[in-house]
Amino acid sequence: MGQTLTGLLTSVRAIAGRPGTPPRARPGGGPDPELLAALRHCGDHLAALAASGPLTDARRTRLIASIGALTTACSTPGADAFDALLRTGQQALDSGGDAGARLALALADEATVLRARSKGAWRLRGNALDALGRSEEAITAYERHLALQQNAAASRDVERRIATLRAAGDRIDEALALVGGGEGATGAGVDVGAVRLSRHLPAADALAAFTELVRLRTAERGAADPAVRRLAALYAEHRRLSDRDPMADPLLGGAEPIGVPGLRRFLAGRTVCLVADTPHTAEQEQRPGSSLAALIGGYDLVVRCDAVRHAAPTARTDLHAVTLRGDSPWKGPRWDRRATARLVFGDPLPHWRLALRSRLVPGAQDRVGDATLRRPLHDPALLAEAAADADEPASTAFTVLRLLDFLGTPARVDLIGFEGPAALPPREREWIGARTGRTDDTAVRITLR
């Protein structure tokens, strides 16, 4: 392996040059300057590995093989070496240690210059910064990745990681406010020995400073002091968040809570249809080869509302919305229809939360709307409308339509089957009619967007 490593290092230096050499002018068909810079970073890493002695770690062996593939791609005319660059960055990260994370970050930096709209490059950069304990910078990179990511399912772990990093930083901010350094939220921090505690510190330094702060305050005021007890609790929460991502709420059936930003990404660029629950629509939807079944199957997201009594239990439901009606606390059958996401509308908050925890079925949904989505028509942060007449509350379908229209990210929103017995109230039909773009001759499909 040592001879192979030496030969690979020679090849890398031959293509990219040695450290400190000026960037080459790109010849016709030659590697981009960013790829040459990436190879120089790889060469530096290979030189350090060669100096460290025999290699027995399989992870480093895989990294060397990946660098070899990147070198081959860079030396092959017309080859696209970008994927090889990202793979090498990931292998560097997987190899462990600060040196591997620094190489991954260097390669990610070149990748984001080469392709600024590559979600893979931004995620690699976020992962590398995260591994190096640079949490605030990692959040920025993760957010760039999410802005480019269209697959909501693939975004979940990134969203969860952002929430974890922010929560850990929030614990530091609260601790700073508790000890009289409230300006720490803006980056000033509090002096603790030789280190200035701040959420912007690298994770290891922040943890060391936080540990010292707790030690000093405990020695100064005693463990029985209420402020010291709160500081110790914040420290414990920070340590837990630093060690692992927060666990999902066990009372939400394993579902991931999503708010307005998460729902907006879930809908972004997708075609959506709201399907009325009528015997005719259900019968047509289940009939093999029917035009209505083909129509519904062509949408990216299928939305159903409230208690679905007619559609088959296996009928596709990507988003299920339900309104809690009548006197609270709301009791009723559990929501066992399988759905990718579930929105539950209701107020007041304590009874809404109780209904969620008592009626969600574990495994029946991957996501559930959080409290920011429980009253979209009247929430000041959303549509902010005055409460409607209690005798004529908005239908669930209308609430969903208004929410989708407000969010504005679906590529298209259609209603299917909302005629006859399933027709919406006159006030809601008027709103829809003012915004209808097209009505099919079959009178089952109303296009809003």
RAKA-V747005 format. One line per field, one symbol per residue. psi: psi as a letter, one per 40 degrees, with the letter a starting at -180 (. if undefined). Layout:
psi = ???
This chain:
psi = dddddddddddddddeiiheiihihhiheiiiddddddddddddddddddeeaihehdddddddddddddddddehheihedddddddddddddeiidddddddddddddddddgefhdddddddddddddeegdddddddddddddehehddeedddddddddddddddddddddddeefeeddeedahhgbeihhieeiiddddddddddddddddddeieehddddddddddddddddddiiiiiheeffeihhiadddddddeheihhhhhigidddddddehheiddddddeeidhhhiiahhddiidehhhdhhhihhiaiiihiaiigehhidihhhhihidddddddddeeihheeidihhadeeegddehdebdfiihihdegiiiddddddddddddedidihihhegibdeiiiddddddddeehdihidefehhhd.
